[in-house]
Amino acid sequence: MLTAEQIRMARAALKWGVRGLAERAGITAATVTRIEAGRPAYPGTLEAIQATFEAAGIEFIGENGGGVGVRFVKPVSSQAD
């Protein structure tokens, strides 16, 4: 499940403000602020946020002993002709 920390990290990586994420995800800025503060969110809202970030090239890293995180998706190298 997407965490408040991952949302903040993803926004920072993309240099998006709260309003920018909200507009792109089709939610309100107040909703983003509440989620980032650790308040509960509807699963559909978290899915919209995650899909928005993934479309922008962010990959979410789950708990694997080192903690949750985010990273940019490695670009697919173009095939040589």
N, C-alpha and C positions, 0 to 999 in steps of 0.2 A: 504494500500500500504506500502511496506517495506520502511523504512527510512534509511538515512545515519547513524543516531545514532544507530539504531538497528543492522545494519551491523557491525559497530565498536564494539558494546557490544557483539554480538555473536562471533566475532573473538576473543575478549578478553576472553570470557568464555571458548572457546575451545583451547585457547593459539595457535591460528593460525596466521601466518603472512599474509601479503597481497598476497605474491606469493603462499602460501599454499592454500588460498581460491581460487585464480585464477586457479591454476592447477586442483583443485577438481571440480570447477564449469565449466571448459572448456572455460574460458575467459582470457583476458590478465590482468596482474598486473596493467597496466596503467588504464584499465577500472575500476578496483576496487578502485584505488586511486581517479579517477574522481568522481565516485559515492559517495564515502565517503566524498568528498569535497563539496557535495551538487549539483553537476552538473546533468543534466537530463540523464536518461538511457532508453534504449528500454525496453518495458514490458517483452520481452522474456529473457533479461539479468537478470532482477530482479527476474523473476520466476526461472531461473537456480540457482541463488544465494540462494534464499529461499529454494528450493528443496535440495540443497547441505547441508545447515544448518539443515534442518528438518531430513534428513537422518542421521545426526550426533547426533541427540537427542535434538535439540534446538526447542523451541516453541516460536512463536512471539505473543506478547501481544499488542492488539490494544489500541487506545485511549479510556479510560474508566473513565475519570475524573482525573486519577492519572498519566497520561502520557503513552507513548508507552514504551515497554521494551521487554526483552527476558528472558527466563528461560529454565532450563533443563526440559525435559519431565519426569514426574514421571514414574519410571520403573514399569512395570506390575509385580506384585508379582506372583511367580510361585504357581500353585495349589499344595496343599499337596496330596500325594498319599494315 
